[in-house]
Amino acid sequence: MKKDIAEAKCNNCQQVKYEHQSPAGLLQRMPISEWKWEKIAMDFVVCLPKTLGKFDSIWVVVDRLTKSTHFILVR
């Protein structure tokens, strides 16, 4: 399609089909963890209603390999 548009004599086609990004480079593989809990992601869920134990937030820890999670109550 790019070749057809580049060779087209139509002025409208040349103006509308403009490249907005430079060509991407070669794709690189992401490293894969070998062990569970080697690479983790953490986040907080905040501004929740307080519980009887005065907890109002949750600390979320996720293992990126197995997608296992821990939800830890925090104040």
Buried (B, 14 or more C-beta within 10 A) or exposed (E): EEEEEEEEEEEEEEEEEEEEEEEEEEEEEEEEEEEEBEEBEEEEEEEEEEEEEEBBBBBBBBBBBEEEEEEEEEE
